[in-house]
Amino acid sequence: MARRRGSWRTRRPAGLSGTVEAATLHAAITAHRPGGGPAPRYEGLHVTGTLDLSHCRLDTALALVDCVFEEPVDLTQLALSALDLSGSVLPALHADRVVVEGEVRLTGTRLGDAGEERIPLLDPATDPDGVRVPRRIQEGATAGVLRLADARIGGNLVAEELTVTGTAAWSLLAPRLTVGGSVHARGLKASGALYLRDARVTYAVNFHAADVGGIDATGLACSGGFYADWGFRSAGQVLLRAAEIGGVVTFHDSVLAEPGGALLLSRLRVPRLRLDLRDAPAGHVVLQDAVVDVLVDSEATWPAAGKLHLEGFSYKRLETADAVEVRSRMGWLTRDAHAGTGSFEQLAKSYEAAGDERSARTVRHARERHLHRHDRLSGRVWGAVQDVLFGYGYAPRRALLWLVSLATAGSLWFANHPLRPTGGDARRAWDPVLYSLDLLIPVASLGYRGAWDPQGVDKVMAVFLVVSGWTLATAVLAGARRVLGRG
């Protein structure tokens, strides 16, 4: 088999080549002592039987490169300096609670003996009684081709071009995995999903161009970033719920494919989140109660209506490669049928932080419409009146336009229908403009309202102007109070 990069360049110990029994290999590995020559390194072996190094302690590194194992390899609770399985072929690798001081290399390794058809990670099924099955797995009774539960790796975990196949839903079971360096999994291929709940990674997790059935990294903590980008593909859900990530979480140019490609990022904490995928996701995008500083997304890859969940999502700034109009951004909010007014206010605050006051007012205007749309009939009617007259306080020029329009209509009417003075005594000259304004302005009086006596149709017009003035003033006061209260 081809030589893989990244292995230790020490000589192969003499006496082991070709086909060997697992017991013979076990004896050779455990017989090595510090100072007894180069660290154990074996290339191109065909190993029959089960290699069991569980609960052993090696004071050196171990390299099993380009080897073929007929049976699963058991490294449970093995302690050693470093481990290299690059290019090897194994039915399974069980390494729960393994302790490695340095690096673990699985570059080009093949695990499993089944086809590569994806087994997507989907929503938990429901049993016949309708009881929801919990997401958290029962670790002792769950099968996984690669097991690293509670493993501690002091350096990097290098799994580039690793292939894991099998008929089980989980290809990797690594709850509470601790990695002192980074996880490098560029080009990883897994038929099932990866289970990384409560894992701790000091630096970054890289899944560039990986192809998996899904990822459950709920509770993941890592300071350097989570990279599922540049061709990353998942046929099932990717969960980063309640994860604490430093740097960035990015799904740039990734594909969340059928049947269940989705992002569940509720309660995620990260400074920068990129959701500019290659295509719109097949499933849901859940951002409920997530907290980010910057959200980078793309209008072309927003999830479909009903598949976006934003309630409680907090962000300070929005970024896109192509500018998104504020109306389109409000459409982004309405793709979440359960989005409350808080989602609109969050968007308005992001525009304010960017210095775009006009867009912030537009969003708050839409917020009031959204709020009154679910009110009782009387509230909806009053809301419609405020919207038409004053835009709920966010379109002040509209009130001025209504005042001018009503005053003009009244002036034209009374210019063609002069009124008689009250008591037949004209104490001031007739002025249809001032008379109309006096009817429209409910607070101050210009002295014309009581000086003239409208009759018949003129009285109807006068009453209409008085009612319109009071309505307009009430709407203006309500809108101004709302705007000033928000300020």
C-alpha positions in Angstrom: 0.0 0.0 0.0 1.1 3.6 -0.6 3.1 5.3 2.0 1.1 7.9 3.9 2.4 11.3 4.9 2.9 12.3 8.5 4.2 9.1 10.0 7.4 8.8 12.1 10.4 8.1 10.0 12.0 5.4 12.0 13.1 1.9 10.8 10.7 -1.0 10.9 11.7 -3.5 13.6 13.1 -6.7 12.2 11.2 -9.9 12.2 7.6 -8.8 11.5 6.4 -8.6 7.9 3.7 -9.9 5.7 0.9 -11.8 7.5 1.2 -11.9 11.3 -1.0 -13.0 14.1 -2.4 -10.4 16.5 -0.8 -12.1 19.5 2.6 -12.0 17.9 2.2 -8.3 17.1 0.9 -7.6 20.7 4.0 -9.3 22.1 6.3 -7.3 19.9 4.7 -4.0 20.8 4.5 -4.5 24.6 8.0 -6.0 24.7 9.6 -2.7 23.6 11.2 -0.7 26.4 12.5 2.9 26.4 16.0 3.0 25.2 15.6 -0.3 23.4 15.8 1.2 19.9 13.4 3.1 17.6 9.8 3.4 18.7 7.5 0.5 17.5 6.7 1.1 13.8 5.1 -1.5 11.6 4.2 -1.1 7.9 2.2 -3.2 5.4 1.3 -5.9 7.9 -1.7 -8.2 7.4 -2.9 -8.9 11.0 -5.1 -11.9 11.7 -7.0 -12.2 15.0 -8.0 -9.4 17.4 -5.3 -7.0 18.4 -6.1 -6.1 22.0 -3.9 -3.5 23.7 -6.5 -2.4 26.2 -5.3 -1.2 29.6 -1.7 -1.4 28.4 0.9 1.3 28.9 3.5 2.1 26.3 6.3 4.6 27.1 6.9 5.2 23.4 4.9 6.1 20.3 3.2 3.4 18.2 2.9 3.4 14.4 0.8 0.8 12.5 1.0 2.3 9.0 -0.7 0.8 5.9 -1.6 -2.3 7.8 -4.7 -4.5 7.2 -6.6 -5.9 10.3 -9.1 -8.7 9.9 -10.7 -8.0 13.3 -11.5 -4.8 15.3 -8.6 -3.3 17.2 -9.1 -2.6 20.9 -7.1 0.2 22.4 -9.5 0.9 25.3 -7.6 2.7 28.1 -4.3 2.4 26.3 -1.7 5.0 27.4 1.1 5.9 25.0 3.1 8.8 23.6 1.6 9.0 20.1 -0.4 6.9 17.7 -0.2 6.6 13.9 -2.7 4.4 12.0 -2.3 6.2 8.7 -3.4 4.3 5.7 -4.5 1.2 7.7 -7.7 -0.7 7.1 -9.7 -1.8 10.2 -13.2 -3.2 10.7 -13.5 -1.0 13.8 -11.3 0.8 16.3 -12.3 0.9 20.0 -10.3 3.5 21.8 -12.5 4.7 24.7 -10.6 6.4 27.4 -7.3 6.2 25.5 -4.6 8.6 26.8 -2.2 9.9 24.2 0.4 12.5 25.2 1.1 13.6 21.6 -0.7 13.3 18.3 -3.1 10.7 16.9 -3.0 10.3 13.1 -5.7 8.5 11.1 -4.8 10.0 7.8 -6.2 8.0 4.9 -7.4 5.3 7.3 -10.4 3.1 6.4 -12.7 1.9 9.1 -15.7 -0.4 8.6 -16.6 -3.1 6.1 -19.8 -1.8 4.6 -20.8 0.4 1.7 -20.5 4.2 1.8 -24.2 5.0 1.5 -25.2 7.8 3.9 -27.3 7.1 7.0 -28.6 10.6 7.8 -29.1 12.0 11.3 -32.7 12.9 11.5 -35.2 14.1 14.1 -35.7 11.6 16.9 -38.3 9.1 15.9 -41.6 8.6 17.8 -42.6 5.3 19.2 -46.1 3.8 18.7 -47.4 5.4 21.9 -46.3 8.9 20.7 -43.5 9.3 23.3 -40.6 11.3 21.9 -37.3 9.4 22.0 -34.5 11.5 23.5 -31.6 12.6 21.3 -28.9 11.6 23.9 -27.7 8.1 23.1 -27.2 5.3 25.5 -23.5 4.9 25.2 -23.0 1.4 26.4 -25.6 0.0 24.1 -24.9 2.0 21.0 -22.7 0.7 18.2 -20.0 2.9 16.6 -17.2 1.9 14.2 -14.8 4.4 15.7 -15.0 4.9 19.5 -13.2 7.6 21.4 -15.4 8.2 24.4 -13.6 10.1 27.1 -10.3 9.9 25.1 -7.6 12.4 26.0 -5.2 13.5 23.2 -2.5 15.9 24.1 -1.7 17.0 20.5 -3.7 17.1 17.3 -6.3 14.5 16.1 -5.5 14.2 12.4 -8.3 12.4 10.5 -7.8 13.8 7.0 -9.2 11.6 4.3 -10.4 9.2 6.9 -13.2 6.9 5.7 -15.7 5.3 8.1 -18.4 3.0 6.8 -21.0 0.8 8.4 -24.7 0.1 8.9 -25.0 1.8 12.3 -26.4 5.3 12.6 -23.2 6.5 14.3 -19.8 6.3 12.6 -17.9 8.1 15.5 -18.8 7.9 19.1 -16.6 10.4 21.0 -18.5 12.0 23.8 -16.3 14.1 26.2 -13.3 13.8 23.9 -10.5 16.1 25.0 -8.0 17.3 22.3 -5.1 19.5 23.4 -4.5 20.7 19.8 -6.9 20.8 16.9 -9.1 18.3 15.1 -8.1 18.1 11.4 -10.7 16.1 9.4 -10.4 17.6 5.9 -12.1 15.3 3.4 -13.4 12.9 6.1 -16.1 10.5 4.8 -18.6 8.9 7.2 -21.6 6.9 6.3 -23.2 7.7 9.6 -23.1 10.6 12.0 -20.4 11.9 14.3 -21.1 12.1 18.0 -19.0 14.7 19.7 -21.2 15.8 22.6 -19.4 17.8 25.3 -16.1 17.4 23.5 -13.3 19.9 24.5 -10.9 21.1 21.8 -8.2 23.6 22.6 -7.9 25.1 19.1 -10.0 24.4 16.0 -12.3 21.8 14.6 -11.9 21.5 10.8 -14.3 19.5 8.6 -13.3 21.1 5.3 -14.9 19.2 2.4 -16.1 16.4 4.7 -19.1 14.2 3.7 -21.0 12.9 6.7 -24.5 11.6 7.7 -24.6 14.4 10.4 -22.8 15.8 13.4 -24.0 16.0 17.0 -21.6 18.4 18.7 -24.0 19.6 21.4 -22.0 21.3 24.2 -18.8 21.4 22.2 -16.2 23.9 23.6 -13.4 25.0 21.4 -11.4 28.3 21.3 -10.2 28.4 17.7 -13.4 27.9 15.5 -15.6 25.3 13.9 -15.1 24.9 10.1 -17.6 22.9 8.2 -17.1 24.7 4.9 -15.6 24.6 1.4 -17.7 21.6 0.1 -18.7 20.2 3.5 -21.7 18.0 3.0 -24.2 16.5 5.4 -27.2 14.4 4.6 -28.5 14.9 8.1 -28.6 17.4 11.0 -25.6 19.3 12.3 -26.1 20.1 16.0 -24.1 22.8 17.8 -26.6 23.4 20.5 -25.3 25.1 23.6 -21.8 25.1 22.1 -19.1 27.6 23.1 -16.9 28.4 20.2 -14.2 31.0 19.9 -13.3 32.7 16.6 -15.9 31.6 14.0 -18.4 28.9 13.2 -18.6 28.7 9.4 -20.7 26.8 6.9 -19.5 28.8 3.9 -20.0 26.9 0.6 -21.4 23.9 2.5 -24.3 21.7 1.4 -27.0 20.5 3.8 -28.5 17.9 1.5 -31.6 15.8 1.4 -33.1 14.1 3.2 -32.4 15.8 6.5 -29.6 18.4 6.1 -30.3 20.9 8.8 -28.6 23.2 11.3 -29.6 23.2 15.0 -27.7 26.0 16.6 -29.9 27.0 19.5 -28.0 28.5 22.5 -24.8 28.6 20.4 -22.2 31.2 21.6 -19.7 32.4 19.0 -18.3 35.8 17.9 -18.8 35.2 14.2 -21.3 32.9 12.4 -21.2 32.3 8.6 -24.3 30.8 7.0 -23.6 31.6 3.4 -24.1 28.0 2.2 -23.7 26.8 -1.4 -27.4 26.0 -1.7 -30.5 26.6 0.5 -30.6 23.9 3.2 -33.0 20.9 2.8 -34.1 21.1 6.4 -34.5 23.6 9.2 -32.1 26.3 10.5 -32.6 26.8 14.2 -31.0 29.8 15.8 -33.2 30.2 18.9 -31.5 31.9 21.8 -28.1 31.8 20.0 -25.8 34.7 20.7 -23.3 36.0 18.0 -21.6 39.3 17.4 -21.6 39.0 13.6 -23.9 37.0 11.3 -22.8 36.5 7.7 -25.5 35.0 5.5 -26.7 35.0 1.9 -30.2 35.8 0.7 -29.9 33.1 -1.9 -29.5 30.4 0.8 -32.1 31.4 3.3 -34.2 28.4 4.4 -37.7 28.1 3.1 -40.6 29.7 5.0 -41.5 27.6 8.1 -37.9 26.2 8.3 -36.3 29.2 10.0 -36.4 29.6 13.8 -35.1 33.0 15.1 -36.9 33.7 18.4 -34.4 34.9 20.9 -31.6 35.0 18.4 -29.2 37.9 19.4 -26.6 39.5 17.0 -24.9 42.9 16.8 -24.2 43.1 13.1 -25.3 41.6 9.8 -23.0 41.1 6.8 -23.6 39.8 3.3 -21.5 39.6 0.2 -24.4 41.2 -1.8 -26.4 43.9 -0.1 -29.8 42.9 1.2 -32.7 45.4 1.1 -34.4 46.1 4.4 -37.7 44.8 2.9 -36.0 41.5 2.0 -34.5 41.3 5.4 -37.9 41.7 7.0 -39.0 38.8 4.7 -36.2 36.8 6.3 -37.9 37.4 9.7 -41.3 36.4 8.5 -40.0 33.0 7.3 -40.2 32.1 11.0 -44.0 31.8 11.6 -43.4 32.0 15.4 -41.1 35.0 15.3 -42.3 37.5 17.9 -41.8 41.3 18.0 -38.4 40.7 19.7 -37.0 39.4 16.4 -38.0 42.7 14.7 -36.6 44.8 17.5 -33.3 42.8 17.3 -33.1 43.6 13.5 -33.8 47.2 14.2 -31.1 47.4 16.7 -28.6 46.0 14.3 -29.5 48.7 11.7 -29.1 51.3 14.4 -25.7 50.0 15.4 -24.7 50.3 11.7 -26.0 53.9 11.6 -28.9 53.2 9.3 -31.7 54.9 11.2 -34.1 54.9 8.2 -34.0 51.1 8.0 -34.4 50.8 11.7 -37.6 52.9 11.6 -38.9 50.7 8.7 -38.3 47.6 10.7 -40.0 49.0 13.8 -43.0 50.1 11.6 -43.3 46.5 10.4 -43.0 45.4 14.0 -46.1 47.3 15.0 -48.0 45.9 12.1 -46.9 42.4 13.1 -48.0 43.1 16.7 -51.5 44.4 15.8 -52.1 41.7 13.2 -52.7 39.3 16.1 -54.7 41.7 18.3 -58.5 41.6 18.9 -60.8 43.3 16.3 -60.8 46.6 18.1 -57.1 46.6 18.4 -56.7 45.7 14.7 -59.0 48.5 13.7 -57.2 51.1 15.8 -53.9 49.8 14.6 -55.0 50.2 11.0 -56.0 53.8 11.7 -52.7 54.6 13.3 -50.8 52.9 10.4 -52.7 54.9 7.8 -52.5 58.3 9.6 -49.1 58.2 11.2 -47.4 54.9 10.5 -47.5 54.1 14.2 -45.2 57.1 14.8 -42.5 56.0 12.3 -43.9 58.0 9.4 -44.4 61.5 10.8 -44.6 63.2 7.4 -47.7 61.2 6.7 -49.5 63.0 9.5 -48.5 66.4 8.1 -49.8 65.3 4.7 -53.1 64.3 6.2 -53.4 67.6 8.0 -52.7 69.6 4.8 -55.0 67.4 2.8 -57.9 67.8 5.2 -57.4 71.5 5.6 -57.3 71.9 1.8 -60.5 69.9 1.4 -62.3 71.9 4.1 -61.0 75.2 2.7 -62.3 74.4 -0.8 -65.6 73.3 0.5 -66.2 76.4 2.7 -64.9 78.7 0.0 -67.9 77.6 -2.1 -70.2 77.4 0.9 -69.8 80.6 3.0 -71.4 80.3 6.5 -73.6 82.7 8.4 -72.2 84.3 11.5 -73.5 83.1 14.8 -76.4 85.3 16.0 -76.3 87.1 12.7 -73.5 89.4 13.9 -70.2 89.0 12.0 -67.5 89.9 14.4 -64.6 88.9 12.1 -64.2 88.5 8.3 -65.0 85.1 6.8 -61.9 83.0 6.1 -62.5 79.4 5.0 -58.8 78.4 5.5 -58.6 79.6 9.1 -62.1 78.2 9.8 -61.1 74.7 8.5 -57.8 74.8 10.6 -59.8 75.8 13.7 -62.0 72.8 13.2 -59.1 70.4 12.6 -56.9 71.5 15.5 -58.5 70.2 18.7 -56.4 71.9 21.4 -56.0 75.5 20.5 -58.8 77.8 19.2 -58.4 80.4 16.5 -61.7 82.0 17.4 -63.5 81.0 14.1 -65.1 77.7 15.3 -67.8 79.4 17.4 -68.1 82.6 15.3 -69.9 80.8 12.4 -73.0 78.7 12.3 -72.9 75.7 9.8 -76.3 74.3 8.7 -77.3 71.1 6.8 -74.5 69.6 4.7 -72.1 72.3 5.9 -72.6 71.0 9.5 -71.8 67.4 8.3 -68.5 68.7 6.7 -67.7 70.6 9.9 -68.3 67.6 12.1 -66.2 65.5 9.8 -63.2 67.9 10.1 -63.6 67.9 13.9 -63.6 64.1 14.2 -60.7 63.9 11.7 -58.7 66.3 13.8 -59.3 64.5 17.0 -58.5 61.1 15.4 -55.3 62.5 13.8 -54.2 64.1 17.1 -54.8 60.9 19.1 -52.9 58.8 16.6 -50.0 61.3 16.6 -49.9 61.3 20.4 -50.0 57.5 20.6 -47.3 57.1 17.9 -45.1 59.8 19.5 -45.4 58.2 22.9 -44.5 54.8 21.5 -41.4 56.2 19.6 -40.2 58.3 22.6 -40.7 55.3 24.9 -38.5 53.1 22.7 -35.9 55.8 22.6 
